[in-house]
Amino acid sequence: MSVRIGNIDLGEFPLLLAPMEDVSDPPFRYVCKQNGADMMYTEFISSEGLIRDAAKSIKKLDIFEYERPIGIQIFGSDIEHMREATEIATQAGPDLMDINYGCPVKQVACRGAGASLLQDIDKMVAMTKAVVEATHLPVTVKTRLGWNDDTKNVYEVAERLQDVGIKALTIHGRTRAQMYKGVADWSLIRDIKRNPRIQIPIFGNGDIDSPQKAANWRLEYEVDGMMIGRASIGYPWIFREVKHFFRTGEFLEGPTVAERVEVCRTHLEKSIEWKGLKTGIFEMRRHYSNYFKGINHFKEYRMRLVTAATLDEVQDILSEVELKYSAEVV
Ligand SMILES: Cc1cc2nc3c(=O)[nH]c(=O)nc-3n(C[C@H](O)[C@H](O)[C@H](O)COP(=O)(O)O)c2cc1C
């Protein structure tokens, strides 16, 4: 059965690319889309930044036709500012708006935004209601299990946010206190799915890093779809591999080095296209070791890639890598 968010049809058991600051920008989203991500989100965008017209925040509103369906994710601590930011972001023409109630980092959660709202459900509900009323688009929410082990309140959160009109909920199976430590626990997510009051799609998030785990957790936790974050960094093939495994029960062969180089080049090109030559080359540096993880003796190439100053140099090194490791599957 197809999963729907408002009028958006996501097909059966969609795989979502997680919003990730400094990662899920348009160049990265391009390669994830090419490899089967069914829906994507922007990096989180500060509502304060949008209202102040800060260049960094406005730039993050850039979305492209081929990315659809795509959601813009915002965060903030002030309800009125979140309302205004929703109006601004809606103008950018996404398919939906998403609110971040999951970010655990101090600069966000200790300033009353992100996961901090898990400590004040009444305010979270009021904020969500304001966002829902400020846009004609469907609104989704991404959150965690709760603030800490003693306050895992996402069950109540799910009901109350559905009541004020959200159209889907993604839950990362950790508390704020856990940050990214320990293992994600999806059992509460299953409890929410089993709640007869809950009608909206529930997406599971946290620690999906292989087709087999995706298939096992799909069965075990009964979610409507999954969101994948870290496992896609430098490995956008995770989406197609999971889908293939769902369809056939067999593992798709991993990408060859030639394919890795090709996708890396595409990512680089898109990065330059969107960020300009200098920043495009510079910001691509953080991705090389991920694209070539597991390749023997790659260190020397990585060192050269992250110090290369011109596009020609980078392209030449990538050609060397392709030649040296051709036909290798890692
Ligand atoms: C580098 C990085 C940046 C992130 N930025 C965001 C963000 O902007 N918004 C958000 O909702 N979650 C953010 N997250 C959390 C992820 O969306 C996701 O919930 C988390 O990584 C768990 O999923 P995973 O185990 O598949 O990575 C970020 C995570 C990482 C690793």
The ligand as an ORCA input file, in Angstrom:
! r2SCAN-3c Opt
* xyz 0 1
  C      26.296     15.314     10.388
  C      24.871     15.221     10.842
  C      24.029     16.312     10.722
  C      22.695     16.231     11.132
  N      21.870     17.302     10.936
  C      20.535     17.165     11.181
  C      19.613     18.184     10.816
  O      19.986     19.226     10.258
  N      18.306     17.979     11.095
  C      17.836     16.821     11.690
  O      16.630     16.674     11.907
  N      18.688     15.851     12.040
  C      20.008     15.985     11.771
  N      20.846     14.933     12.042
  C      20.294     13.671     12.560
  C      19.939     12.725     11.403
  O      18.938     13.280     10.596
  C      19.471     11.354     11.926
  O      18.346     11.534     12.735
  C      20.539     10.636     12.755
  O      21.801     10.724     12.139
  C      20.187      9.169     12.992
  O      20.015      8.478     11.777
  P      21.183      7.546     11.151
  O      21.578      6.572     12.210
  O      20.577      6.916      9.945
  O      22.316      8.465     10.827
  C      22.200     15.033     11.681
  C      23.058     13.946     11.819
  C      24.377     14.005     11.406
  C      25.256     12.798     11.544
*
